[in-house]
Amino acid sequence: MKFKIRTLCAALTLAATTSAVQADDLLQIYQQALTNDPIALQAQAQRDRLYEQIEENRAPLLPTISASVGYGKRWTNVDDSVYNSGLDAGVSLNQVIYDHSAWVGLDLAELAASQADAAYASTLQSLIIRVTGAYFDVLAAKDNYEFKGAEKRAIERQLEQTKQRFAVGLTAITDVHEAQAQYDLARASEILAENQLINSYEALREITGIDHKSIDVLDTTRFTAVPPSPAKPTDWLKMAENSSVDLLTTRIGKDIAQQTISLYKAGHMPSLSLNAGYTTNLDQKNQTGDLNDYDNANVGLKLSVPIFEGFKVSSKVNQAQYQYVEASEKMEQTYRKVVKDVRNNFNNVGASISSIRAYEQSVVSSESALKATQAGFEVGTRTIVDVLNRTRDLYDSKRQLSNARYGYINSILALKQATGTLSEDDVIAINNGLKAPEVSQ
């Protein structure tokens, strides 16, 4: 059973006194990337070029027909000057009957096109990862900027309260200085967070070639982190063995290396071709003014047998055999990497689920701790430093929770990429879990 990312979102709604603003969603940005991303377009062009090479490699197996026409005059000086003039026309046909290297060349061209197909599919899956990664980097930076702003405003309120308490003699000047220092740090952090947000939008623009002013956000009220299905990593590994486009690419590469051995071995084999031609000499005129027509037809078989080329063929065969070993080891390397990626991302999904639950509880605990610390500060049992620390802890927990949600989604996508099952349907499913950003009324 394939894991459906749609299970990330449950059917819940939330009413709020906010209004949605126009923004780009994930699906729109992915579709823009499909038509604008240079990496994807390069892979597409390479695939199309290699498919065109199939026709080029089929050409030697098809007949070659050519026609010629010409006019000339010829003089012969023996005793008396003799000349002939007239119009010549002809047609010739060449057809390969047997040429093993030509057939192997065609097979290699078809394999290369199939490999380019697999590579293009891999590029599209990587594009999904790059787009979603950049998209959620923007959301993470946006959340961080908003949390930094909220933290700064909370510290600013605490600073004002501390100044008021100092004015009436309820607290020491050191508390004012401490609150001021934390406020200044919060301002600096907010500036850095804003710059990070700008840079994350720029990373998204690099992929799509389009400036994005605002994007849809994750609807956390409908977000649910669920374990991957199937629930065993071995089942995901079986999926990867059957569907991984990276594995498929290296398998085809191994087949290409094997066929290359056959191609160079064909250098020892004979080739046979058919040659036929017909020529006619029209209006041939000699020195006496007589007109004569001459026709000539020929047909024949040409057998070419290579005997010795200075061990060139043997050397090429040996090189191709080493290349086959290289391709085999590359396939093994890719297989091991796929196994590692599947297992790592499967574990990452589980870890993300646990961390989300932990950070959700951490936010609740931090809110309670902040309220208790503020109450203690009011009665003099806690200092302003304690309040500021609890404030920072609360917003740190909120940031960690936000990042854990995005990390969960990215881990699921990476798991599906490792198995070769990632597709646009997954982008659509995630997009359904987003909502337009809101501004307060």
N, C-alpha and C positions, 0 to 999 in steps of 0.2 A: 504494500500500500504506500503510495507516494505521499510524502508530507506536504500538506497544504498550508501555505502561509496565511490563508484566509482565517485559520483558527486563531491567529493572533488577535483578532478583533471580535468581541462579543457584541450583541445587539443592545447597546445601551445609548441613551441620549442624555444631554445635560442642558438645561435652560440657564441662561446667564444674561445679565444686563450688559451685553457687549454686542458689537456689530462686526461682521466679517468684512475683510478688505480683499480686493482682487489680487490674486497671486498665482504664480506658476505652480503646477503640481508635478509630482515625480514622473508620471507617465508622459506629460508634455515635454519635460526636459529630456527624458530618455529618447523620445522620438526626434527631438531636435538634434541630439547627439548622433543618432543613426545617420542623419543626412549631413552632419557637419564635422564629426570627429575625424581628424586626419588619420589616426591609427586605423580606425575601422575602414575608412575609404581606401587606404593603402592595401589592406588585406583583401578587400573586394576587387580592386584593380588587379592584384596579383592573381587571384583566382580566375578572373575573366581572361587574363593573358595566358595562363597555363591551359585553359580550355581551348583557346585559339591555337595553341601549339599542337593540339591533337590533330587538327586539320593539316598543319604543316608537316607532321610526321606521317600522315596517311598519304601524302602526295607521292612519295617514291614508289608506292605500291599501285598507283593508278597509271593508266597509259599516258604517255607524252606524245602529243601530236603537234607538228609544226608544218607550216607551208612557206614556200619561197617563190619569188618571181624575180627575173632579171633580164636585162638586155645587154648584149655584148658583141664585140667584133674581134675577130682573131685573124692575124696575118701569119703566113708561113712563107719564108724565103728560102727556097731550095735552088731551083734553076730559074723558075719564073715565080713571080710574086703571086701567092694564093691567099685568098681571104674568105672567111665565112662570117656572116652576121645573122642575128635573129633573137627571138624572145625565148627565154627558158622559164619553166614553171615546174614546181614539184611539191610533193607532200611526203612526210615521213612519220612513222609510228614506232614508238619504243614502249615495250611492256615488260616489266619485271615478272618473271615466272617463279623464280625462287631466289630469295635473298633473306637469309635468316636475320641478319642485322637490322633490316628494314622493319620486319615484323616485331622484333624485340624493341626497336625504337618507338614503334607505335604503342606497345604495351607500357613502356616507360612513361610516355607522354600521358597516357590515361591514368597511370598511377600517380604521377605528379599532380594532375588536376584533382584527383580524389584527395590527395594529401592537402592541397590548397583549400579544398572544400572543408576538410576537418579543421584546418588552421583558421579559416574564416569563422567557423562555428565557435572555435575557442576564443577568437577575438571578440565576437559578439557577447559571449558570456563574460569575458573580462571587461567589456564595455559596461555591462550591467553592474558589475562590482565597482568599477570606477565611478559611474554615475551615482549609484546609491551611496557609495562611500563619501563622495564629495557633497552629496545632498545632505546626508546626516551630519557631516562635519559642519555644514552651515547651521543646521538646527542646534547642534551641540554648542557651537560658538554663540549662537543667538541666545540660547538658554543661559550660557555662562555670562554673557553681557547683561542679561536681564537680572540674573542673580547678583552679579556684582553691583548693579545699580540699586537693587533692593537692599543689599547689605550696606551700601554706602548711606542710603537714606535712613536705615534703621540706626546706624551708628551716629548719623547727624542728629537724629532725635535724642539719642542718649547723650550726645555732647551738649545739646541745648538744656536738657534736664539737669545735667551735671553742673553746668554754669549757673543755672537758677538755684540749685541746692548750695553751691558755693557762695552765691550772693547772700543767702540767708544764714550762712554758717553751718549748714548741715553736712558739708563734705570738705575735704582738703583740696588745696590747689593742685596737688599731685594727681588727683583723679581727673581734673580738667585737662591737665597736660596729657595724661594717658589716653583719654577719649579723643583729644585733638590729634594725637599721633596716629591712632587707629583710623580716624576719619581721613587723614591725609593719605595713609596707605590704601584705604579703600578707594579714594579718588584715583590714585595711580593705577590700581588694579582695574578699575573700570575703563580707563583710557586704553590700557593694553588689551583688554577684552574687546573693546570696540575695534581696535586695529586688527585683532585676530578675526573678527567677524567679516571685516572688509576683505581681508586676504582669503578667507574661505569662499566668499562669493567669487573672487577672482579665479580661484582654482576650478570652480564650477564653470565659469565663462571659458576657461581654457579648453574644456571638453566640448561645449556646445557652440562656442563662437558668438554667444549672445549674452548681453548683460541682463542679469536677473536682479530686480529690485526687491522682490519679496517672494517667498515660497510657502506652500502649505506646510502646516506643522503636524506633528503626531498627535492624534486624538487620544490623550492618555486616559480619558474616561471609558474608552472602548478597548483599551490595550490589555491583552492577557498574554503572559508568557507561558507557553505550553512546551512540554518535552517533544523532541523529534519523534516522528513515526515513520518507519519502524523504530522500535525502542532499542535494538541491538546494533552496535557498530559493525558487527560482521555482516548484517544485512545491507548496510550502506556500502560496505566494501564490495559485496557481490554486485551491487548496482554500478559501482565505479568500474569494475572489471568489464561490464557489458556496455557502459554508456560514456565513459570518460573520453572526451574528444582529444585530450592530450595523449592518452594511451593509444587512441586510434591513429593519431598523427605519427607517433613513433613506430607503430606496427606497419603502417604503410611505408615509412622510411626504411624499415628492414626489408620489406618486399622489393622496394626500389633497388636497394643494395644487392639483393639476390639476382634481380633481373639484369643489373649492370654487369655482373659476372658473365651471364649468358651473352650479353651484347658483345663483350670483348672476346669471348670464346668464338663468336661468329667470325672473327678475323681469320680463323683457320679454315673456314668453310667455303666451298665454292658458291658461286652465284650464276644464275642462268637467266638470260633475257631474250626477248624476241625483238628483232629489228625488221621493219618492212618499209619500203619506199617506192615511190612512183615519180618519174620525171618525164617531162615532154619538152621537145625543142620545137617551137612554133615558128613558121615562116623563116626557116633557115635559108639564107640567100648566099650563093657562092659568086665567084667572079664572073661567071657566065650569065648570072641573073636568074638561074634556076631556083625554084622554091622547093624545099624538102622539109617534111615533118619527121621527127624521130621520137619514139617513145621508149622508155626504159623502166622496168619494174624489177624489184628485188625483194627477197624475203630471206631471213636467216636467223639462226640461233647463235647466241654468243655465250660461251661458257668461260667463266673466269675462275681460275684456281690459284689462290695465294700459295706460294711455296716457301719463301723465306724473306723476312723483313727485319733482319738483324735483332731478333728476340723482342721486338717492340710489342707484339701481341701478347707474348708470355708475360712481359712486365706489366702490361695493363691488366691482365687477368689477376696477377698477384696483388696489384694495388686494389682492385675491386674486391678481392677476398678479404683484405685487411679492412676495407671500408664496410664490409658486411659485419665483421666482428665489432667494429666501432658502432654500427647501427644497432646491433644486438645489445651491446652494453648500454647504449643510450636508452633503449626501451626498458631495460632492467632498472636503470636509474630513475626513469620517469615513473615506473610502476611503484618503486619504493617511495618516491615523493608523493604520489597519489595516496598510497596507504597512510603515510604520515599526515597528509593534509586532512584526509577523512577522519582519522582518529582524533587529531588535534581539534578540528572544528566541532566534531561531535562532543568532545569534552568541553569545549568552549561554550557550547549551547547550554549544557548542564550547569556549568559554573555561572553563566550569565543569569540563569533562572534563580539560582541560589542567591546571587549577589543582589538581584532586584528585590527579592523578599527581604534580605538583610537591610538594604538601604531604605526600603519602605518603613521598616520598623525603626531604623535609625532616625528617620525624619520625625516620626511620632515621638520618639524618646527625646530628640533634641528640642522639639517644641516644648515638651513638658519641662525639660531641664531649664530652658530659657525662662519660662514663666516662673518657675520656682526660684531661679537665681535673681530675677527682677524683683520678686517679692522679698527675698532676703536682703537685697540692696536697699529696698525702701525702709526696712526696719533696722538696717545697720549690721546685719550678720554676713553680708557679702559685699565685696568691693566692686567698683566699676570694671576692674580688670576681669573679674569673674563674669560679669554681664557681657562684656565684649567678647570674651572667649566663647561663651555659649552661643552668642550671635553668629560668630564665625563658624562654629561647629554646625549650626543649623543649615546655613547656606552651603557649606561644604557637603553635607549629607544630601541636600537637594541636587547639587551638581553631580554628585556621584550616582544618584538614582537616575538622573537624566541620561548620563553617559552609559549606564548599565543597560537601559532600554535600547539605546541605539546600538550598543555592542551586541545585544541579543539578536537584533535583526540582521546585523552584518554577519554574525557567526552562522546564522541559518543560511543566508545566501552563499557564504563561503563553503558551507557543507554541501549545498546543492551544486555549486560550481565544481567541487572536487569530484563529485559523482557524475558530472556531465549532464545533470537534469535541469540545470538553471535555464529559465526561458522568460520571455516577455510576460507570460502569465503570472509569474512571481512579482514582476513590477506592478502589474495591474492589481494583484491582491494587496500588496503593500499600499498602493495608492488609495485603495478603498478604505484604508485605516487612517488616512490623513484628513485634515480639515483646514479650511481657510483660516489664516491668522486673524485674531480679533483685536479690536481696539476698544478701550473703555469708553463708555458714553459720558 
